[in-house]
Amino acid sequence: MKKLLFGAILSISFALGANAQLPYLQNFEVTQKVLPAGWSAGVASYHPGNAGWQFNNTWPAGGRWLTYVATHTYCAFVDDIDANTKPSVDYDTLSSSAFSCAGSAHVFMTFDLNFNNYTGVEVGTIAVSTDGGKTWKTAATLPSASPDVTWHNGLVADLSSLIGNQTNVKIAFTWNNVAAVQQGYPGWGMAVDNINIHTPPNYSVAAVSQNLMPMMQVNKSYVFSGIAADSGGNAITSMTMNYSVNGGPVKSQNMSGIGGFTSLTDTTWTLASIPFKPLAAGNYTVKYWATNLNGGNPNANTDTLVAHFYAIDTIQVREALYEEFTGQSCVYCLLAAPNMDTVADNNAYNSTIIRYHVPIPERDFMYDATTPFVNPREAYYGVNAAPDGYLDAYYLYPGGLQPNAALRYSSTSVQAEDEIGSPFKITITKAKYVASKDSFEVSANIKSYGNFPAGLTAQIVLTIDSLTYKYDLSMEDPRPSFQPPIGSSSGGSIQGGAPDFLYPYTLKYTHVAEEMLPSASGTALAAFTAGQSQTISLQWKRNHPWGSYDKPVLQRDSDFYDSSATGQFVVFVQSDNGISTMGIPAGSILQSNKAGFSGMKKAAGVEEISNGVPFKMYPNPTNNNTNLAFNLDQDQNVTVQVYNMLGEVVYTANEGMLSSGQHTIMINGSTLNNGVYLVRLATDNGLTVQRLLIQR
């Protein structure tokens, strides 16, 4: 509806005089660089301010916040370019000419806003006057976030209760930086544009989102659900939600007794009585819309929400991939580390972790060694802060500081992602380190269970299980900032608030990315037909300093950290550009898998083999116990043994006859010393051996 409404409004002349009727519009394109007629900056009856509002489509040299803001059409802005130090000159008000709302009980204002609030205490407001500017009331506080230098277009405010049916109305925008100045900080600023005060239609509801992921399984029923928004003047208590698949028959469900669905609010809709079942593999286009508002009133919003799905015959188990951007000089990375490790350990069986090191805010030695692929990966996601993280390319904050659980990396988010499933299965057939060549070899088979066009990318990342710095090289959290002895108090870090028991996280990092093969661009995949496989085989000779694998050389970065002798290849399939006809967004990761290196170290008389039941261990590395998870396709006798690097058995668990299905066995590592061990799972059908790293 917004798109149609704006289209109609923009055809109206913007040359409006005083006491104009609705719609009242101002986009600053006529006056461009000067104050529009009837408008004022610095309102004596509200706050005289600094009269600091300016008008242009470019930003002045020396501006603070505006230096970072994208170019825009002509707009109004206030920028603390003069770094004012007196509170009386840091309250800037811009007010409109007068207009009338006579005959309009419902009055909305749409506008574009750019408000960074870098200092955290800047305040922007909308104020209204119904007596031509003699007295004012605050109508709303403007939304702001830092860091945020983007324009937010089409924001809507409901001013009905304040100016509905009033005849001598003015509106004002204020920017208040008094609190920041009192603390000794200059402010940044704010900008507004495309101000449109209008009467909305009485009944206007749009389906704005739907909840289902794009992949479906043939012959399985799905219930459509989502969010609808009321952009009309009246509250909605009943409506009919409709959908149509591939232009076919319309399916409808009535919704009554809706509460709280008032102007500019949302409500959820669920079409449980009319589920959809794809009967054949292929692409499906679904349209959603609302009708019969409040007992038969027509909907002024005739737009439909369009969603694309693809159905396949067999959905594969998904292994979620989380990519974190972290670094040693980052205090917030330190604070996020416990949550990262906990979630990674608890979900090692069903998820994969890659941690790229970045120089935010200062130098990181691992970044110095891995810049050629880390920089492109940063650019791929638009990373400009740390820590930052993406679960299958969807943003989730790595640590617990994110108050919104839905935006935080957690076991819940990992498990929800795994439940979606995947149209691909990745089998890693070779994961090998060749000591004589100091090189790595990896082969993977990627099988598709659906039809996909060319354009998908296979990425392979070589990660090290554990990396430990020999010294605390953090710029923000050097050892002197923590209270000695470490672990005795709750205070630490020059930033404050970092408990000193977190000090070990300034030294130790897990799942560290060492290389992307063959590069950050990955390997382009050809088109798939259902049931088809493609194979990738790559090798890489180590070409940068690498911790304990290098001979000591004075002042080389690798002298400052040691790497574990174990690592993994992570293979994943990504849709860089998306597939719109299948509902796959750009950047989506469709499947991942991982496999440990072989050939690095072997216990005497014990080879790493896998001719039996595959299993996964989590956490690995571990500082105590680890879980061994596997699935039996039939009843079998099971024995678990752990060998040290001398080939000696140091732990045995005879589980006897286990039934078919999923099993988890805990290995008690509390009595084992630090080091590399081989875990041997023996069943009636064969043996599987993998490495376990114990590191405290």
C-alpha positions as CSV (number, residue, x, y, z in Angstrom):
1,M,0.0,0.0,0.0
2,K,2.8,2.4,0.7
3,K,4.1,2.0,-2.8
4,L,0.7,2.9,-4.3
5,L,0.1,5.7,-1.9
6,F,3.4,7.4,-2.5
7,G,2.9,7.1,-6.3
8,A,-0.3,9.0,-6.0
9,I,1.1,11.7,-3.7
10,L,4.2,12.4,-5.7
11,S,2.1,13.5,-8.6
12,I,0.8,16.4,-6.6
13,S,2.6,19.8,-6.7
14,F,4.9,20.6,-3.7
15,A,4.4,24.3,-4.0
16,L,2.0,24.6,-1.0
17,G,1.2,27.8,0.7
18,A,0.3,28.5,4.4
19,N,-2.8,26.9,5.8
20,A,-2.7,24.3,3.0
21,Q,-5.1,21.3,3.2
22,L,-4.1,17.7,3.4
23,P,-2.0,16.2,2.0
24,Y,0.7,18.4,3.2
25,L,4.1,17.6,1.6
26,Q,7.6,18.8,1.7
27,N,10.6,17.2,0.0
28,F,12.9,20.3,-0.2
29,E,13.3,19.8,-4.0
30,V,11.8,23.2,-4.8
31,T,13.7,25.3,-2.3
32,Q,16.8,23.0,-2.3
33,K,19.4,24.9,-0.3
34,V,17.2,27.4,1.6
35,L,14.5,27.3,4.3
36,P,11.1,26.7,2.6
37,A,8.6,29.5,2.8
38,G,6.7,29.6,6.1
39,W,9.1,27.2,7.8
40,S,11.4,28.3,10.6
41,A,14.6,27.0,12.3
42,G,14.9,27.8,15.9
43,V,11.4,28.2,17.2
44,A,11.1,30.8,19.9
45,S,7.8,29.4,21.3
46,Y,9.2,25.9,21.6
47,H,13.0,26.2,21.9
48,P,15.0,29.0,20.2
49,G,17.9,26.6,19.6
50,N,20.8,27.2,17.4
51,A,18.9,27.6,14.2
52,G,21.4,25.0,13.0
53,W,19.3,23.3,10.3
54,Q,20.7,23.3,6.8
55,F,19.4,22.3,3.4
56,N,21.3,20.6,0.6
57,N,21.9,17.3,-1.2
58,T,25.6,17.1,-0.1
59,W,27.3,17.4,3.3
60,P,29.5,20.3,4.4
61,A,33.2,19.8,4.8
62,G,34.2,19.2,8.4
63,G,30.8,17.6,9.3
64,R,31.1,14.9,11.9
65,W,28.2,12.4,11.4
66,L,27.3,13.4,7.9
67,T,30.8,12.5,6.6
68,Y,29.7,8.8,6.9
69,V,26.1,9.2,5.5
70,A,25.3,8.2,1.9
71,T,24.3,11.0,-0.5
72,H,20.6,11.8,-0.7
73,T,18.2,14.1,-2.5
74,Y,17.7,17.6,-1.1
75,C,16.8,17.3,2.6
76,A,16.9,19.1,5.9
77,F,19.8,18.3,8.3
78,V,21.4,19.4,11.5
79,D,25.1,18.5,12.0
80,D,27.2,19.5,15.0
81,I,29.9,20.8,12.7
82,D,30.9,23.5,15.1
83,A,31.3,21.1,18.0
84,N,29.2,23.3,20.3
85,T,30.1,23.3,24.0
86,K,27.2,25.3,25.4
87,P,24.0,23.3,26.0
88,S,21.9,26.3,25.0
89,V,23.0,26.1,21.4
90,D,22.6,22.3,21.0
91,Y,18.8,22.1,20.9
92,D,17.9,22.7,17.2
93,T,14.3,22.9,16.1
94,L,12.8,22.9,12.6
95,S,9.1,23.7,12.2
96,S,6.7,23.7,9.2
97,S,4.4,26.2,7.8
98,A,0.8,26.0,8.9
99,F,-1.7,23.6,7.4
100,S,-5.3,22.4,8.1
101,C,-6.5,18.9,9.0
102,A,-10.2,19.9,8.9
103,G,-12.4,16.9,8.1
104,S,-9.6,14.4,8.7
105,A,-10.1,12.4,11.9
106,H,-7.2,10.1,10.9
107,V,-3.9,11.8,10.2
108,F,-0.6,10.0,9.4
109,M,2.8,11.4,8.7
110,T,5.4,9.5,6.6
111,F,9.0,10.7,6.4
112,D,12.6,9.6,5.8
113,L,15.0,9.8,8.7
114,N,18.7,9.4,9.3
115,F,19.6,9.5,13.0
116,N,22.8,7.9,14.2
117,N,22.8,9.0,17.9
118,Y,26.5,8.2,18.1
119,T,26.9,9.6,21.6
120,G,24.0,7.6,22.9
121,V,22.3,10.6,24.5
122,E,21.2,12.6,21.5
123,V,17.4,12.8,21.3
124,G,15.2,13.5,18.3
125,T,11.5,14.3,18.6
126,I,8.4,15.1,16.6
127,A,6.4,18.0,18.1
128,V,3.0,19.4,17.0
129,S,1.1,22.6,17.5
130,T,-2.6,23.2,16.9
131,D,-2.5,27.0,17.4
132,G,-0.2,28.0,14.7
133,G,3.0,27.5,16.7
134,K,2.1,29.3,20.0
135,T,2.2,26.1,22.1
136,W,3.6,22.7,21.4
137,K,3.3,19.1,22.4
138,T,5.8,16.3,21.9
139,A,4.2,13.7,19.6
140,A,6.9,11.0,19.4
141,T,10.5,10.3,20.1
142,L,12.4,9.4,16.9
143,P,14.1,6.0,16.6
144,S,17.8,5.9,16.6
145,A,20.7,3.4,16.8
146,S,24.4,3.6,16.8
147,P,26.3,2.7,14.7
148,D,23.7,3.4,12.0
149,V,24.4,5.8,9.2
150,T,21.7,4.5,6.8
151,W,18.5,6.3,5.7
152,H,15.3,4.8,7.0
153,N,12.6,5.6,4.4
154,G,8.9,5.6,4.8
155,L,8.7,5.8,8.6
156,V,5.1,6.4,9.7
157,A,3.7,8.2,12.7
158,D,0.0,8.3,13.7
159,L,-0.8,11.9,14.7
160,S,-4.6,11.5,14.7
161,S,-5.2,12.0,18.4
162,L,-3.1,15.3,18.4
163,I,-4.0,17.1,15.2
164,G,-7.1,15.2,13.7
165,N,-9.7,17.8,12.6
166,Q,-7.5,20.7,13.7
167,T,-7.3,23.8,11.4
168,N,-4.1,25.6,12.3
169,V,-1.5,22.9,12.6
170,K,2.3,23.0,12.5
171,I,4.8,20.1,13.0
172,A,8.4,20.3,14.2
173,F,11.5,18.1,14.3
174,T,14.0,18.7,17.1
175,W,17.5,17.5,17.7
176,N,18.7,17.7,21.3
177,N,22.4,17.2,22.2
178,V,22.4,18.9,25.5
179,A,23.2,15.8,27.5
180,A,26.2,14.9,25.4
181,V,27.6,18.5,25.6
182,Q,27.2,18.4,29.4
183,Q,29.4,15.2,29.3
184,G,32.0,16.9,27.1
185,Y,31.0,15.2,23.8
186,P,30.1,16.9,20.5
187,G,27.1,15.5,18.9
188,W,26.7,14.1,15.4
189,G,23.3,15.1,14.0
190,M,20.1,14.1,12.2
191,A,18.4,14.5,8.8
192,V,14.8,14.3,7.5
193,D,13.2,14.3,4.1
194,N,10.0,13.6,2.1
195,I,7.6,14.7,4.8
196,N,4.0,13.7,3.9
197,I,1.1,14.4,6.2
198,H,-2.1,12.8,4.8
199,T,-5.4,11.1,5.6
200,P,-5.1,7.3,5.4
201,P,-7.9,5.1,4.0
202,N,-10.2,3.8,6.7
203,Y,-9.4,0.1,5.8
204,S,-6.0,-0.9,4.6
205,V,-4.4,-4.2,5.6
206,A,-1.3,-5.8,4.0
207,A,0.2,-9.2,4.4
208,V,3.8,-8.1,5.0
209,S,5.6,-11.4,5.8
210,Q,5.2,-15.2,5.9
211,N,7.1,-17.6,8.1
212,L,7.8,-20.7,6.1
213,M,11.3,-21.4,4.8
214,P,11.5,-21.9,1.0
215,M,12.2,-25.6,1.0
216,M,9.3,-28.1,1.1
217,Q,9.1,-31.9,0.9
218,V,6.7,-33.5,-1.6
219,N,3.5,-34.9,-0.1
220,K,4.0,-33.2,3.2
221,S,1.4,-30.7,4.5
222,Y,2.5,-27.1,5.4
223,V,0.5,-24.4,7.2
224,F,1.1,-20.9,6.0
225,S,1.4,-18.1,8.6
226,G,2.8,-14.7,8.9
227,I,2.3,-11.0,9.8
228,A,-0.3,-8.5,8.6
229,A,0.0,-4.8,9.1
230,D,-2.8,-2.2,9.5
231,S,-1.9,1.0,7.5
232,G,-5.5,2.3,7.7
233,G,-7.2,4.6,10.1
234,N,-9.6,2.0,11.7
235,A,-8.8,-0.9,14.0
236,I,-9.4,-4.3,12.5
237,T,-11.4,-7.0,14.4
238,S,-12.1,-9.5,11.6
239,M,-10.8,-10.2,8.1
240,T,-10.4,-13.0,5.6
241,M,-6.9,-14.2,4.7
242,N,-6.4,-15.7,1.2
243,Y,-3.8,-17.5,-0.7
244,S,-3.3,-18.9,-4.2
245,V,-0.6,-21.2,-5.5
246,N,0.8,-20.9,-9.0
247,G,-2.2,-18.8,-10.0
248,G,-4.6,-21.6,-9.0
249,P,-7.8,-21.6,-7.0
250,V,-8.1,-19.2,-4.1
251,K,-8.1,-20.7,-0.6
252,S,-9.6,-18.6,2.2
253,Q,-9.9,-18.6,6.0
254,N,-11.9,-16.2,8.1
255,M,-10.3,-14.6,11.2
256,S,-12.6,-13.1,13.8
257,G,-12.2,-11.7,17.3
258,I,-8.9,-10.1,16.4
259,G,-7.7,-7.8,19.3
260,G,-5.3,-5.0,19.4
261,F,-5.0,-4.7,15.6
262,T,-5.1,-0.9,15.5
263,S,-3.6,1.6,13.2
264,L,0.1,1.0,12.4
265,T,0.2,-2.2,14.4
266,D,0.7,-5.8,13.3
267,T,-1.1,-9.1,13.9
268,T,-0.3,-12.7,13.2
269,W,-2.2,-14.8,10.8
270,T,-2.3,-18.6,10.6
271,L,-4.1,-20.6,7.9
272,A,-4.4,-23.9,9.8
273,S,-7.7,-24.9,8.2
274,I,-6.3,-24.7,4.6
275,P,-2.9,-26.3,4.6
276,F,-0.9,-26.7,1.4
277,K,0.7,-30.0,0.2
278,P,3.1,-30.0,-2.8
279,L,2.3,-33.0,-4.9
280,A,5.3,-32.9,-7.2
281,A,8.8,-31.7,-7.1
282,G,9.3,-28.2,-8.5
283,N,8.9,-24.5,-7.9
284,Y,5.8,-22.9,-6.3
285,T,4.7,-19.3,-6.2
286,V,2.3,-18.4,-3.5
287,K,0.4,-15.1,-3.2
288,Y,-1.3,-13.9,0.1
289,W,-3.8,-11.0,0.7
290,A,-6.5,-9.9,3.0
291,T,-10.2,-9.1,2.2
292,N,-13.6,-8.5,4.0
293,L,-12.2,-6.2,6.7
294,N,-14.5,-5.8,9.7
295,G,-17.4,-7.7,8.1
296,G,-17.2,-7.0,4.4
297,N,-15.4,-3.6,4.0
298,P,-13.2,-3.6,1.0
299,N,-9.4,-3.4,1.5
300,A,-7.9,-0.3,0.1
301,N,-4.6,-2.2,-0.1
302,T,-4.9,-4.5,-3.1
303,D,-1.2,-5.5,-3.1
304,T,-0.3,-9.2,-2.6
305,L,2.6,-10.7,-0.7
306,V,4.5,-13.1,-3.0
307,A,6.6,-16.0,-1.7
308,H,8.6,-18.6,-3.7
309,F,9.1,-22.2,-2.6
310,Y,10.8,-25.3,-4.0
311,A,9.7,-28.8,-3.3
312,I,12.0,-31.9,-3.4
313,D,11.3,-35.6,-2.9
314,T,13.9,-36.2,-0.1
315,I,15.1,-33.6,2.5
316,Q,18.5,-34.3,4.0
317,V,19.7,-33.7,7.5
318,R,21.2,-30.2,7.8
319,E,24.4,-29.3,9.6
320,A,24.2,-25.6,10.5
321,L,27.3,-23.4,9.9
322,Y,28.1,-20.5,12.1
323,E,30.8,-18.0,11.0
324,E,32.2,-15.6,13.6
325,F,34.4,-12.6,13.0
326,T,36.5,-12.2,16.2
327,G,40.0,-10.9,17.2
328,Q,42.4,-10.8,20.1
329,S,42.2,-7.0,20.6
330,C,38.5,-6.9,20.9
331,V,37.0,-6.7,24.5
332,Y,33.5,-7.6,23.2
333,C,34.9,-10.7,21.5
334,L,36.3,-11.7,24.9
335,L,32.8,-11.2,26.5
336,A,31.2,-13.3,23.7
337,A,33.7,-16.2,23.9
338,P,32.0,-18.2,26.7
339,N,28.7,-18.2,24.9
340,M,30.4,-19.1,21.6
341,D,32.3,-22.1,23.2
342,T,29.2,-23.3,25.1
343,V,26.9,-23.3,22.1
344,A,29.6,-24.8,19.9
345,D,30.4,-27.6,22.3
346,N,26.7,-28.4,23.0
347,N,26.0,-28.6,19.3
348,A,29.2,-30.1,17.9
349,Y,27.3,-33.1,16.6
350,N,24.9,-31.1,14.5
351,S,26.7,-27.8,13.6
352,T,30.0,-26.4,12.4
353,I,32.0,-23.4,13.5
354,I,34.4,-21.2,11.6
355,R,36.1,-18.2,13.3
356,Y,37.8,-15.6,11.2
357,H,40.3,-13.3,12.9
358,V,40.0,-9.6,12.1
359,P,41.9,-6.5,13.3
360,I,39.0,-4.8,15.1
361,P,39.8,-2.5,16.8
362,E,43.5,-3.2,16.7
363,R,46.0,-5.7,15.3
364,D,45.5,-9.4,15.4
365,F,48.4,-11.7,14.5
366,M,46.2,-14.4,13.0
367,Y,44.6,-11.8,10.7
368,D,48.1,-10.8,9.5
369,A,48.6,-14.3,8.3
370,T,45.1,-14.8,6.8
371,T,44.3,-11.4,5.3
372,P,43.9,-12.6,1.6
373,F,40.8,-14.6,2.4
374,V,39.5,-12.9,5.6
375,N,39.1,-9.5,3.9
376,P,36.9,-10.8,1.1
377,R,34.8,-12.8,3.6
378,E,34.4,-9.6,5.7
379,A,33.3,-7.7,2.6
380,Y,30.9,-10.6,1.7
381,Y,28.9,-10.0,4.8
382,G,29.6,-6.3,5.2
383,V,31.3,-6.8,8.5
384,N,32.5,-3.5,10.1
385,A,32.5,-4.5,13.8
386,A,33.5,-7.4,16.1
387,P,32.3,-9.7,17.2
388,D,30.0,-10.4,14.4
389,G,28.4,-13.7,13.3
390,Y,26.2,-15.5,10.8
391,L,24.3,-18.7,11.1
392,D,23.9,-20.1,7.6
393,A,24.4,-16.4,6.5
394,Y,21.7,-15.0,8.8
395,Y,23.0,-12.5,11.3
396,L,23.1,-13.6,14.9
397,Y,25.2,-11.9,17.6
398,P,27.9,-14.3,19.1
399,G,27.5,-13.4,22.7
400,G,25.0,-12.9,25.5
401,L,25.1,-9.1,25.4
402,Q,22.4,-9.2,22.7
403,P,19.2,-8.8,24.8
404,N,16.9,-10.1,22.0
405,A,17.3,-13.9,22.1
406,A,16.0,-14.2,18.5
407,L,19.2,-12.3,17.4
408,R,21.6,-14.3,19.5
409,Y,23.7,-17.4,18.6
410,S,22.3,-20.1,20.8
411,S,21.5,-23.8,20.9
412,T,17.9,-22.9,20.1
413,S,18.9,-21.1,17.0
414,V,21.2,-23.9,15.9
415,Q,18.6,-26.6,16.4
416,A,15.9,-24.5,14.6
417,E,18.2,-24.1,11.6
418,D,19.0,-27.9,11.5
419,E,15.3,-28.7,11.5
420,I,14.8,-26.9,8.2
421,G,16.8,-29.6,6.5
422,S,18.7,-29.4,3.2
423,P,18.4,-30.3,-0.5
424,F,22.1,-31.3,-0.5
425,K,24.2,-34.0,1.1
426,I,28.0,-33.4,1.5
427,T,30.3,-36.3,1.9
428,I,34.0,-35.6,2.6
429,T,35.9,-38.5,1.1
430,K,39.4,-37.2,1.8
431,A,40.8,-34.9,4.5
432,K,44.5,-35.3,4.7
433,Y,47.7,-33.6,5.7
434,V,50.8,-34.8,3.8
435,A,53.8,-34.1,6.1
436,S,56.4,-34.8,3.4
437,K,55.0,-32.0,1.2
438,D,53.7,-29.8,4.1
439,S,50.4,-29.7,2.2
440,F,46.7,-30.5,2.6
441,E,44.4,-32.5,0.4
442,V,40.6,-32.6,0.5
443,S,37.9,-34.2,-1.7
444,A,34.1,-33.9,-1.3
445,N,31.1,-35.2,-3.0
446,I,28.1,-32.9,-3.2
447,K,24.8,-34.6,-4.1
448,S,21.6,-32.7,-4.9
449,Y,18.1,-34.0,-4.2
450,G,16.5,-31.2,-6.3
451,N,17.0,-29.3,-9.6
452,F,19.2,-26.3,-9.2
453,P,20.6,-23.9,-11.8
454,A,24.3,-23.1,-12.2
455,G,25.6,-20.5,-9.9
456,L,26.0,-22.1,-6.5
457,T,29.4,-22.0,-4.9
458,A,31.2,-24.7,-2.9
459,Q,33.5,-23.2,-0.2
460,I,36.2,-25.1,1.7
461,V,37.8,-23.7,4.8
462,L,40.7,-25.3,6.6
463,T,40.4,-24.6,10.4
464,I,42.6,-25.4,13.4
465,D,41.0,-26.9,16.4
466,S,42.8,-24.7,18.9
467,L,45.2,-21.8,18.8
468,T,46.9,-20.4,21.9
469,Y,48.9,-17.1,22.1
470,K,52.0,-17.3,24.1
471,Y,51.5,-13.8,25.4
472,D,48.6,-11.5,26.0
473,L,48.9,-9.2,23.0
474,S,45.4,-7.6,23.4
475,M,45.3,-3.9,23.0
476,E,42.1,-3.6,25.1
477,D,42.6,-6.4,27.6
478,P,46.3,-6.6,28.5
479,R,47.1,-8.7,31.6
480,P,47.7,-5.6,33.8
481,S,44.0,-4.7,33.3
482,F,42.9,-7.8,35.1
483,Q,43.1,-8.2,38.9
484,P,45.8,-10.6,40.1
485,P,45.6,-13.4,40.9
486,I,43.5,-14.1,37.9
487,G,40.1,-15.5,38.8
488,S,39.9,-13.8,42.2
489,S,37.6,-10.9,41.3
490,S,34.8,-9.9,39.0
491,G,36.5,-6.8,37.5
492,G,38.9,-6.7,34.6
493,S,39.5,-5.2,31.2
494,I,40.3,-1.5,30.6
495,Q,36.7,-1.3,29.1
496,G,35.3,-2.4,32.4
497,G,32.8,-5.1,33.1
498,A,34.9,-8.0,31.9
499,P,35.3,-10.5,34.8
500,D,38.9,-11.4,35.2
501,F,38.1,-15.2,35.1
502,L,37.7,-14.5,31.4
503,Y,41.4,-13.8,31.0
504,P,42.2,-17.2,29.4
505,Y,40.0,-16.1,26.5
506,T,42.6,-13.4,25.6
507,L,44.9,-16.3,24.8
508,K,42.9,-19.3,23.5
509,Y,40.9,-19.5,20.3
510,T,39.1,-22.5,18.7
511,H,38.0,-23.4,15.2
512,V,40.4,-20.8,13.8
513,A,40.3,-20.3,10.0
514,E,43.7,-20.9,8.4
515,E,42.9,-20.9,4.7
516,M,40.0,-20.9,2.2
517,L,40.5,-23.3,-0.7
518,P,41.2,-22.4,-3.5
519,S,40.4,-18.8,-2.4
520,A,37.6,-16.8,-0.8
521,S,35.8,-17.0,-4.2
522,G,35.3,-20.8,-3.7
523,T,34.5,-23.2,-6.5
524,A,31.6,-22.5,-8.9
525,L,29.2,-25.5,-9.3
526,A,27.4,-26.5,-12.5
527,A,23.7,-27.0,-12.6
528,F,22.2,-29.9,-10.7
529,T,19.5,-32.3,-11.6
530,A,17.8,-34.3,-8.8
531,G,20.0,-37.2,-7.7
532,Q,23.2,-35.8,-9.4
533,S,26.5,-35.4,-7.7
534,Q,29.5,-33.1,-8.3
535,T,33.0,-33.8,-6.8
536,I,35.6,-31.3,-5.7
537,S,39.2,-32.2,-5.1
538,L,41.7,-29.6,-3.9
539,Q,45.1,-29.4,-2.4
540,W,47.0,-26.5,-0.7
541,K,50.6,-26.1,0.3
542,R,51.0,-24.1,3.5
543,N,52.2,-20.6,2.6
544,H,52.1,-18.6,5.8
545,P,53.5,-18.8,9.3
546,W,51.6,-21.3,11.4
547,G,52.4,-21.5,15.1
548,S,54.0,-24.6,16.4
549,Y,54.6,-26.0,12.9
550,D,57.3,-23.3,12.2
551,K,60.9,-23.2,13.4
552,P,61.3,-20.2,15.8
553,V,62.2,-17.1,13.9
554,L,62.6,-13.9,15.8
555,Q,59.7,-11.4,15.5
556,R,57.7,-13.6,13.2
557,D,54.0,-13.6,14.1
558,S,53.9,-17.3,14.5
559,D,56.5,-17.0,17.3
560,F,53.7,-15.5,19.4
561,Y,51.2,-18.4,19.1
562,D,51.0,-22.2,19.0
563,S,48.5,-24.3,17.0
564,S,47.1,-27.7,17.9
565,A,48.2,-30.6,15.7
566,T,44.5,-31.2,14.8
567,G,42.1,-29.4,12.5
568,Q,39.2,-29.8,10.2
569,F,38.1,-29.2,6.6
570,V,34.7,-27.4,6.5
571,V,32.8,-27.8,3.2
572,F,29.7,-25.8,2.5
573,V,27.4,-24.9,-0.4
574,Q,26.4,-21.2,-0.7
575,S,24.1,-19.3,-3.1
576,D,26.0,-16.1,-3.5
577,N,23.3,-14.4,-5.7
578,G,20.3,-16.2,-4.5
579,I,17.6,-17.9,-6.6
580,S,14.5,-15.7,-6.6
581,T,12.2,-18.3,-8.3
582,M,13.0,-20.7,-5.4
583,G,12.8,-18.2,-2.6
584,I,16.5,-18.6,-1.8
585,P,18.0,-15.2,-0.7
586,A,21.4,-14.1,-1.7
587,G,24.2,-15.5,0.5
588,S,22.1,-18.4,1.8
589,I,24.1,-21.5,3.0
590,L,22.3,-24.6,2.0
591,Q,24.4,-27.3,3.6
592,S,27.8,-27.9,5.4
593,N,29.9,-30.7,6.7
594,K,33.3,-31.1,8.3
595,A,36.0,-33.8,8.6
596,G,39.2,-33.9,10.6
597,F,42.7,-34.1,9.1
598,S,44.3,-37.5,8.8
599,G,48.0,-38.1,8.6
600,M,49.0,-35.5,11.2
601,K,49.9,-37.8,14.0
602,K,49.1,-41.4,14.7
603,A,49.4,-43.6,17.8
604,A,51.8,-46.5,17.5
605,G,50.0,-49.5,16.0
606,V,46.7,-47.7,15.7
607,E,45.7,-46.4,12.3
608,E,42.9,-43.8,11.7
609,I,40.2,-45.8,10.0
610,S,36.6,-45.6,9.2
611,N,35.1,-48.9,8.0
612,G,32.5,-49.1,10.7
613,V,29.8,-46.8,12.3
614,P,30.6,-43.1,11.8
615,F,30.5,-41.0,15.0
616,K,31.1,-37.4,16.1
617,M,32.6,-36.1,19.3
618,Y,31.6,-32.9,21.1
619,P,33.2,-30.9,22.5
620,N,36.5,-31.6,20.7
621,P,38.9,-30.1,21.8
622,T,37.7,-30.6,25.4
623,N,39.1,-29.8,28.8
624,N,37.3,-32.6,30.6
625,N,34.5,-34.9,29.3
626,T,33.4,-35.4,25.7
627,N,30.3,-37.0,24.1
628,L,30.5,-39.6,21.4
629,A,27.4,-39.6,19.2
630,F,26.5,-42.2,16.6
631,N,23.6,-44.0,15.0
632,L,23.1,-47.8,14.6
633,D,21.1,-49.1,11.8
634,Q,20.6,-52.4,13.7
635,D,21.3,-53.9,17.1
636,Q,25.0,-54.3,17.7
637,N,27.7,-54.8,20.4
638,V,29.5,-51.6,21.0
639,T,32.9,-51.0,22.7
640,V,34.7,-47.6,23.1
641,Q,38.5,-47.4,23.7
642,V,40.8,-44.4,24.0
643,Y,44.5,-44.7,23.0
644,N,47.4,-42.3,23.8
645,M,50.0,-41.5,21.3
646,L,52.1,-44.4,22.4
647,G,49.3,-46.8,21.4
648,E,48.4,-47.6,25.0
649,V,44.8,-48.1,26.0
650,V,44.0,-45.5,28.6
651,Y,40.2,-45.7,28.7
652,T,37.6,-48.5,27.9
653,A,33.8,-48.5,27.9
654,N,32.1,-51.8,27.0
655,E,28.5,-50.9,26.3
656,G,27.4,-54.4,25.3
657,M,24.4,-54.9,23.0
658,L,22.8,-51.5,21.9
659,S,19.5,-51.2,20.0
660,S,19.2,-49.6,16.6
661,G,18.9,-45.8,16.7
662,Q,20.7,-42.7,18.0
663,H,23.1,-43.1,21.0
664,T,25.4,-40.9,22.9
665,I,28.3,-42.1,25.2
666,M,30.2,-39.8,27.5
667,I,34.0,-40.3,27.7
668,N,35.3,-39.3,31.1
669,G,38.6,-37.4,30.3
670,S,39.1,-36.0,33.8
671,T,42.0,-38.4,34.4
672,L,43.7,-37.9,31.1
673,N,46.6,-35.5,30.5
674,N,46.7,-32.8,27.9
675,G,47.4,-34.1,24.5
676,V,46.1,-35.9,21.4
677,Y,44.3,-39.3,21.8
678,L,42.6,-41.7,19.4
679,V,39.1,-42.8,20.1
680,R,38.1,-46.2,18.7
681,L,34.5,-47.2,18.3
682,A,34.1,-51.0,17.6
683,T,30.8,-52.6,16.6
684,D,29.9,-55.9,15.1
685,N,30.3,-54.5,11.6
686,G,33.7,-52.7,11.9
687,L,35.9,-50.0,13.4
688,T,36.0,-46.2,13.3
689,V,38.9,-44.2,14.8
690,Q,39.1,-40.5,15.3
691,R,41.3,-38.0,17.1
692,L,40.4,-36.3,20.4
693,L,42.3,-33.3,21.8
694,I,42.3,-32.7,25.5
695,Q,43.5,-29.2,26.3
696,R,43.1,-27.4,29.7
